């Protein structure tokens, strides 16, 4: 099998710093190499056609995979380099194009495909991953690719979505459909595009129940993004950014729109910390999409029992299972199991996590 593999070395750099995207950043993501290695560890043998430098060569040279270098590729890459690499892969001939990045990279790949029917598969390494072409984890991407080689996957149509990052940082969610492409699917290893729901009565009941039964004044609460969680903050008298991650001590706000370093610094090692989160509509991610400020250094201190999950009934009914993409396979396994999700005042639904493999 001939596999095109393209890496965006800058994808995901904005996640831990709370930047809500990396389109305007020229910072390499320090976690990228580990995530690409996780993909390669489960990916099949085959001939990998990769761009030069940090767009591909750097990641496969010691991987044990057979590879061939393209003419395109450089370390300080731009979207034009991605487009050039995809066009070279089209002319060279590949069975599938795999890319590591986020929605911005997906847009560039889809643009360069033009009318080509070559399927694409995203290894999730970006900040924004709303498009329906991403595997649930790097390992899942490798397994999907293996199943594709074995003829076990379904070719399906995937939407390439992206948002306005500047508006996103202001709390405005403006999403646009750019392309529809071929991708591959097997059970729950591929994640569908993000969906939005709003049911204010449910949200008010959920928020009131949390405040009445869960909130303790001596506990730190990391309140994630999304209307469901923000209804708690509104009930406390605050009007936060809809898409921010905020830190409270009991009912008192410590800092709005925190980043990863803020959480490590402000919560301290000895203080109890609880996460209050809602899964992403249509995808089911509790950790790893839209809240990458909550990184492994924080999560090592948080048990399954310290995670409070909230959701409207209608959103939860459209989620197959809950997903965790923490950045650490060990932490992903730690959070496996069944969660009691608050869906109303003293009302719950039991939802299991997706299988990691």
GIDAZI-V496208 format. One record per residue. N is the residue number from 1. RES is the residue in three letters. SS is DSSP state (a for helix, b for strand, c for the rest). PSI is psi in whole degrees, -180 to 180 (* if undefined). NEAR is the number of other ideal C-beta (glycine too) atoms within 8 Angstrom. Layout:
n->(N & N)
res->(RES & RES)
ss->(SS & SS)
psi->(PSI & PSI)
near->(NEAR & NEAR)
This chain:
n->(1 & 2 & 3 & 4 & 5 & 6 & 7 & 8 & 9 & 10 & 11 & 12 & 13 & 14 & 15 & 16 & 17 & 18 & 19 & 20 & 21 & 22 & 23 & 24 & 25 & 26 & 27 & 28 & 29 & 30 & 31 & 32 & 33 & 34 & 35 & 36 & 37 & 38 & 39 & 40 & 41 & 42 & 43 & 44 & 45 & 46 & 47 & 48 & 49 & 50 & 51 & 52 & 53 & 54 & 55 & 56 & 57 & 58 & 59 & 60 & 61 & 62 & 63 & 64 & 65 & 66 & 67 & 68 & 69 & 70 & 71 & 72 & 73 & 74 & 75 & 76 & 77 & 78 & 79 & 80 & 81 & 82 & 83 & 84 & 85 & 86 & 87 & 88 & 89 & 90 & 91 & 92 & 93 & 94 & 95 & 96 & 97 & 98 & 99 & 100 & 101 & 102 & 103 & 104 & 105 & 106 & 107 & 108 & 109 & 110 & 111 & 112 & 113 & 114 & 115 & 116 & 117 & 118 & 119 & 120 & 121 & 122 & 123 & 124 & 125 & 126 & 127 & 128 & 129 & 130 & 131 & 132 & 133 & 134 & 135 & 136 & 137 & 138 & 139 & 140 & 141 & 142 & 143 & 144 & 145 & 146 & 147 & 148 & 149 & 150 & 151 & 152 & 153 & 154 & 155 & 156 & 157 & 158 & 159 & 160 & 161 & 162 & 163 & 164 & 165 & 166 & 167 & 168 & 169 & 170 & 171 & 172 & 173 & 174 & 175 & 176 & 177 & 178 & 179 & 180 & 181 & 182 & 183 & 184 & 185 & 186 & 187 & 188 & 189 & 190 & 191 & 192 & 193 & 194 & 195 & 196 & 197 & 198 & 199 & 200 & 201 & 202 & 203 & 204 & 205 & 206 & 207 & 208 & 209 & 210 & 211 & 212 & 213 & 214 & 215 & 216 & 217 & 218 & 219 & 220 & 221 & 222 & 223 & 224 & 225 & 226 & 227 & 228 & 229 & 230 & 231 & 232 & 233 & 234 & 235 & 236 & 237 & 238 & 239 & 240 & 241 & 242 & 243 & 244 & 245 & 246 & 247 & 248 & 249 & 250 & 251 & 252 & 253 & 254 & 255 & 256 & 257 & 258 & 259 & 260 & 261 & 262 & 263 & 264 & 265 & 266 & 267 & 268 & 269 & 270 & 271 & 272 & 273 & 274 & 275 & 276 & 277 & 278 & 279 & 280 & 281 & 282 & 283 & 284 & 285 & 286 & 287 & 288 & 289 & 290 & 291 & 292 & 293 & 294 & 295 & 296 & 297 & 298 & 299 & 300 & 301 & 302 & 303 & 304 & 305 & 306 & 307 & 308 & 309 & 310 & 311 & 312 & 313 & 314 & 315 & 316 & 317 & 318 & 319 & 320 & 321 & 322 & 323 & 324 & 325 & 326 & 327 & 328 & 329 & 330 & 331 & 332 & 333 & 334 & 335 & 336 & 337 & 338 & 339 & 340 & 341 & 342 & 343 & 344 & 345 & 346 & 347 & 348 & 349 & 350 & 351 & 352 & 353 & 354 & 355 & 356 & 357)
res->(UNK & UNK & UNK & UNK & UNK & UNK & UNK & UNK & UNK & UNK & UNK & UNK & UNK & UNK & UNK & UNK & UNK & UNK & UNK & UNK & UNK & UNK & UNK & UNK & UNK & UNK & UNK & UNK & UNK & UNK & UNK & UNK & UNK & UNK & UNK & UNK & UNK & UNK & UNK & UNK & UNK & UNK & UNK & UNK & UNK & UNK & UNK & UNK & UNK & UNK & UNK & UNK & UNK & UNK & UNK & UNK & UNK & UNK & UNK & UNK & UNK & UNK & UNK & UNK & UNK & UNK & UNK & UNK & UNK & UNK & UNK & UNK & UNK & UNK & UNK & UNK & UNK & UNK & UNK & UNK & UNK & UNK & UNK & UNK & UNK & UNK & UNK & UNK & UNK & UNK & UNK & UNK & UNK & UNK & UNK & UNK & UNK & UNK & UNK & UNK & UNK & UNK & UNK & UNK & UNK & UNK & UNK & UNK & UNK & UNK & UNK & UNK & UNK & UNK & UNK & UNK & UNK & UNK & UNK & UNK & UNK & UNK & UNK & UNK & UNK & UNK & UNK & UNK & UNK & UNK & UNK & UNK & UNK & UNK & UNK & UNK & UNK & UNK & UNK & UNK & UNK & UNK & UNK & UNK & UNK & UNK & UNK & UNK & UNK & UNK & UNK & UNK & UNK & UNK & UNK & UNK & UNK & UNK & UNK & UNK & UNK & UNK & UNK & UNK & UNK & UNK & UNK & UNK & UNK & UNK & UNK & UNK & UNK & UNK & UNK & UNK & UNK & UNK & UNK & UNK & UNK & UNK & UNK & UNK & UNK & UNK & UNK & UNK & UNK & UNK & UNK & UNK & UNK & UNK & UNK & UNK & UNK & UNK & UNK & UNK & UNK & UNK & UNK & UNK & UNK & UNK & UNK & UNK & UNK & UNK & UNK & UNK & UNK & UNK & UNK & UNK & UNK & UNK & UNK & UNK & UNK & UNK & UNK & UNK & UNK & UNK & UNK & UNK & UNK & UNK & UNK & UNK & UNK & UNK & UNK & UNK & UNK & UNK & UNK & UNK & UNK & UNK & UNK & UNK & UNK & UNK & UNK & UNK & UNK & UNK & UNK & UNK & UNK & UNK & UNK & UNK & UNK & UNK & UNK & UNK & UNK & UNK & UNK & UNK & UNK & UNK & UNK & UNK & UNK & UNK & UNK & UNK & UNK & UNK & UNK & UNK & UNK & UNK & UNK & UNK & UNK & UNK & UNK & UNK & UNK & UNK & UNK & UNK & UNK & UNK & UNK & UNK & UNK & UNK & UNK & UNK & UNK & UNK & UNK & UNK & UNK & UNK & UNK & UNK & UNK & UNK & UNK & UNK & UNK & UNK & UNK & UNK & UNK & UNK & UNK & UNK & UNK & UNK & UNK & UNK & UNK & UNK & UNK & UNK & UNK & UNK & UNK & UNK & UNK & UNK & UNK & UNK & UNK & UNK & UNK & UNK & UNK & UNK & UNK & UNK & UNK & UNK & UNK & UNK & UNK & UNK & UNK & UNK & UNK & UNK & UNK & UNK & UNK & UNK & UNK & UNK & UNK)
ss->(c & b & b & b & b & b & b & c & c & c & c & c & c & c & c & c & c & c & c & c & c & c & c & c & c & c & c & c & c & c & c & a & a & a & a & a & a & a & a & a & a & a & c & c & c & c & b & b & b & b & b & c & a & a & a & b & a & a & a & a & c & c & c & c & c & b & b & b & b & c & c & c & c & c & c & c & c & c & a & a & a & a & a & a & a & a & a & a & a & a & a & a & c & c & c & b & b & b & b & b & b & c & a & a & a & a & a & a & a & a & a & a & a & c & c & c & c & c & b & b & b & b & b & b & c & c & c & c & c & c & c & c & c & b & b & c & c & a & a & a & a & a & a & a & a & a & a & a & a & c & c & c & c & b & b & b & b & b & b & b & b & b & b & c & a & a & a & a & a & c & c & c & c & c & b & b & b & b & b & b & b & b & b & b & b & c & c & c & c & b & c & c & c & c & c & c & c & c & c & a & a & a & a & a & a & a & a & a & a & a & a & a & a & c & c & c & c & c & c & b & b & b & b & c & c & c & a & a & a & a & a & a & a & a & a & c & c & c & c & c & c & c & c & c & c & b & b & b & b & c & c & b & b & b & b & c & c & c & c & a & a & a & a & a & a & a & a & c & c & c & c & c & b & b & b & b & b & c & c & c & c & c & c & c & b & b & b & c & c & c & c & c & c & c & c & a & a & a & a & c & c & c & c & a & a & a & b & b & b & b & c & c & a & a & a & a & a & c & c & c & c & b & b & b & c & c & c & c & a & a & a & a & a & a & c & c & c & b & b & b & b & b & b & b & c & c & b & b & b & b & b & b & b & c & c & c & c)
psi->(138 & 119 & 120 & 131 & 121 & 131 & 134 & 106 & -13 & -6 & 138 & -3 & -27 & -9 & -56 & -25 & 7 & 26 & -11 & 21 & 166 & 10 & -32 & 14 & 142 & 53 & 128 & 141 & 115 & -18 & -4 & -44 & -41 & -40 & -39 & -38 & -37 & -39 & -49 & -28 & -25 & -6 & 153 & 168 & 163 & -178 & 115 & 119 & 116 & 147 & 167 & 161 & -144 & 4 & 0 & -55 & -46 & -32 & -24 & -12 & -35 & 22 & -14 & -3 & 146 & 132 & 160 & 137 & 140 & 170 & -31 & 168 & 138 & 164 & -50 & 67 & 157 & 179 & -31 & -34 & -38 & -46 & -42 & -42 & -41 & -42 & -36 & -40 & -39 & -45 & -31 & -39 & 113 & 160 & -29 & 152 & 122 & 135 & 149 & 118 & -153 & -155 & -36 & -44 & -40 & -40 & -44 & -43 & -46 & -39 & -43 & -25 & -31 & -119 & 10 & 145 & 6 & 126 & 152 & 155 & 130 & 129 & 120 & 104 & 2 & -174 & -50 & 120 & 67 & -21 & 155 & 39 & 5 & 138 & 162 & -32 & 166 & -42 & -41 & -34 & -43 & -41 & -42 & -43 & -39 & -44 & -34 & -44 & -36 & -1 & 23 & -6 & 163 & 133 & 124 & 170 & 133 & 138 & 135 & 109 & 152 & 162 & 164 & 110 & -40 & -44 & -38 & -43 & -22 & -2 & 11 & 129 & 99 & 107 & 147 & 141 & 124 & -46 & 161 & 126 & 171 & 139 & -178 & 152 & 140 & 113 & -127 & 20 & -24 & 140 & 132 & 171 & 158 & 143 & 154 & 141 & 153 & 115 & 94 & -37 & -45 & -45 & -40 & -41 & -43 & -47 & -44 & -41 & -42 & -46 & -37 & -37 & -20 & -35 & 129 & 141 & -20 & 16 & 138 & 135 & 123 & 110 & 114 & -180 & 167 & 149 & -35 & -48 & -39 & -20 & -28 & -48 & -39 & -38 & -24 & -4 & 13 & 154 & 78 & 169 & 127 & -28 & 11 & 159 & 126 & 151 & 127 & 149 & 105 & -125 & -2 & 125 & 131 & -46 & 136 & 151 & 56 & 158 & -178 & -46 & -36 & -46 & -42 & -41 & -41 & -28 & -28 & 165 & -23 & -11 & 140 & 138 & 134 & 145 & 133 & 111 & 159 & 141 & 152 & 131 & 131 & -20 & -40 & 6 & 127 & -39 & 139 & -7 & 117 & -10 & 41 & -4 & -25 & 86 & -179 & -36 & -31 & -42 & -25 & -21 & -1 & 119 & 172 & -37 & -14 & 4 & 121 & 119 & 130 & 145 & 147 & 156 & -43 & -40 & -43 & -32 & -19 & 9 & 123 & -40 & 166 & 142 & 140 & 123 & 79 & -17 & -6 & 119 & -35 & -42 & -37 & -43 & -36 & -34 & 7 & 151 & -163 & 133 & 143 & 105 & 129 & 122 & 0 & -171 & 112 & 34 & 139 & 159 & 140 & 127 & 133 & 153 & 155 & 152 & 135 & -35 & *)
near->(9 & 9 & 15 & 15 & 13 & 19 & 16 & 16 & 11 & 11 & 16 & 15 & 13 & 12 & 12 & 9 & 10 & 13 & 11 & 10 & 15 & 17 & 6 & 5 & 10 & 4 & 8 & 8 & 13 & 5 & 9 & 14 & 8 & 8 & 15 & 14 & 10 & 13 & 15 & 12 & 8 & 11 & 11 & 8 & 4 & 10 & 9 & 13 & 13 & 18 & 16 & 12 & 11 & 11 & 19 & 19 & 14 & 9 & 13 & 13 & 7 & 4 & 9 & 3 & 10 & 7 & 13 & 8 & 10 & 14 & 6 & 10 & 15 & 9 & 8 & 5 & 14 & 6 & 7 & 6 & 13 & 17 & 11 & 10 & 17 & 15 & 9 & 11 & 14 & 12 & 6 & 8 & 5 & 12 & 7 & 14 & 16 & 15 & 16 & 16 & 15 & 16 & 14 & 16 & 16 & 17 & 12 & 12 & 14 & 12 & 10 & 13 & 14 & 5 & 4 & 6 & 5 & 13 & 12 & 17 & 17 & 16 & 15 & 15 & 15 & 15 & 14 & 13 & 12 & 10 & 14 & 11 & 12 & 13 & 14 & 12 & 12 & 13 & 13 & 14 & 19 & 15 & 12 & 16 & 15 & 11 & 12 & 15 & 9 & 6 & 5 & 6 & 10 & 6 & 8 & 9 & 7 & 14 & 10 & 15 & 14 & 13 & 14 & 8 & 11 & 6 & 10 & 15 & 11 & 7 & 10 & 8 & 10 & 8 & 9 & 8 & 8 & 9 & 10 & 7 & 12 & 11 & 14 & 16 & 11 & 11 & 4 & 8 & 12 & 18 & 11 & 7 & 11 & 10 & 10 & 6 & 8 & 6 & 9 & 7 & 6 & 12 & 13 & 10 & 11 & 17 & 12 & 10 & 14 & 14 & 11 & 7 & 7 & 8 & 11 & 6 & 7 & 6 & 12 & 13 & 13 & 16 & 12 & 13 & 10 & 12 & 9 & 12 & 14 & 12 & 13 & 12 & 14 & 10 & 10 & 8 & 4 & 8 & 4 & 11 & 9 & 11 & 11 & 12 & 13 & 13 & 16 & 12 & 10 & 10 & 6 & 6 & 9 & 8 & 9 & 9 & 10 & 14 & 10 & 14 & 8 & 12 & 16 & 9 & 6 & 11 & 12 & 5 & 4 & 3 & 8 & 7 & 13 & 12 & 12 & 12 & 14 & 13 & 15 & 11 & 11 & 10 & 14 & 13 & 14 & 13 & 12 & 12 & 10 & 9 & 11 & 12 & 14 & 13 & 12 & 9 & 8 & 14 & 12 & 7 & 7 & 10 & 6 & 8 & 4 & 9 & 13 & 10 & 14 & 13 & 15 & 12 & 11 & 9 & 14 & 13 & 6 & 8 & 14 & 5 & 11 & 14 & 14 & 13 & 12 & 12 & 10 & 8 & 9 & 6 & 13 & 13 & 8 & 8 & 13 & 8 & 7 & 7 & 12 & 8 & 12 & 13 & 13 & 10 & 7 & 6 & 9 & 8 & 10 & 8 & 12 & 9 & 13 & 11 & 6 & 10 & 5)
